[in-house]
Amino acid sequence: VQQTIGIIGGGQLGRYLCRSARALGFRTIVMTAEPEPPAASDADRILPGAADDLEMTETLLREADIVTFEIEAVGPAVLERLAAADAAGTVSVRPGAGVLAILRNKASQKRWVAAQGLPTAPFRVFDDAHAALTPATLAGFDLPLVQKAQVGGYDGRGVHILRSAADLERLLPGPCLVEDFVEHVAELAILVARGGDGEVRCYDPVALRFEPDHHILDQVLAPAVLAPALADRCRSLACATVQALGGVGVFALELFLTPADEIIINEISPRVHNAGHLSLEACRTSQFEQHIRAVAGLALGSTELERPAAMRNLLWRGVVAPAQRLPPTLPGNSARIHWYDKTEGRPWRKMGHLTALGDSAAAAAAEAERACQAILTLTNGACG
Ligand code: ADP
């Protein structure tokens, strides 16, 4: 009988998970409250419920054999219900409700990373920004610092870099943590798959570039240009971290490389990640197929990078506006464009992405840049 994979979250990550699941012979059911979820194009069924909707979770549990996630901000009560169902043996929850419970909140994630003795920036937790964190609370600390919302932040929302006294007057509301600003020469990411038998396989480290004002991921290059010994240290750190976490599926680590060649963990995601989009075109096994293989108990695929690649996010740069229909390919350019079929453009919203392959990451980046410029021209600067 055909097995059903339930996915909590229905964005573009969910779309590609559904596509891979279907190709491997699974049925998919996606739980999301979004009115126009990008995953709808590829899911067999959409359950209209947010990630903290207990009632809809019951429906999901009745219909799915396996439950997995494309977001980590899942409600604690939903996680408890999933943990109970997994323990009762009626469904496999993967990577695991316990792993989600640790990673969904940046404070509990940082505490876990520090308790494991893994390298991460020193931090302090503030449970109520208004009561506990004030400019005065930070008087004894050296700037720059980074304030992060404990839950619900994404794409740079929920991250506030404190460089000056004026920044201290604009603290984010709500439970947060404050950590040292890590001086870095590069930001890297590494994807790791952990199979049902505990086997761990790493992808090659990739280099991340962020849009400077909004901290939104803008470009990913594969492979990251790193001395082989450094790339190996990234791999061993990532594998050790995922082994320590346990859980089954694809994970992503975001890392800082310091001027002294230290590798510092910024963030761990218990899911496929924007940094792995280029695996669709550039790797033997895409991160999406790999995640489905892992959660479904199939053998993991090869993580080999077959061709150097560059991925660019296509961000909405204008005001709120209906999104135009844009072409899937551009004349004279080899980049593969993916649009997420979002009908409304909102500032800095991810509308799609594109991936170019090349003989080197630099050549791929140049081709991707030409494609982005062409899209900017087509949209009069609104998207690119
Ligand atoms: P998000 O949840 O939006 O991915 P991150 O924690 O990854 O949030 O932060 C977004 C970006 O902000 C990082 O990629 C990095 O550029 C910057 N940043 C975050 N934390 C630090 C830090 N401690 N030191 C320096 N830069 C940081």
Residues whose N, C-alpha, C, O or C-beta is under 5 A from the ligand:
A	BS01	ADP	A121 V146 G153 Y154 D155 G156 R157 V159 E179 D180 F181 V182 F210 H215 E267
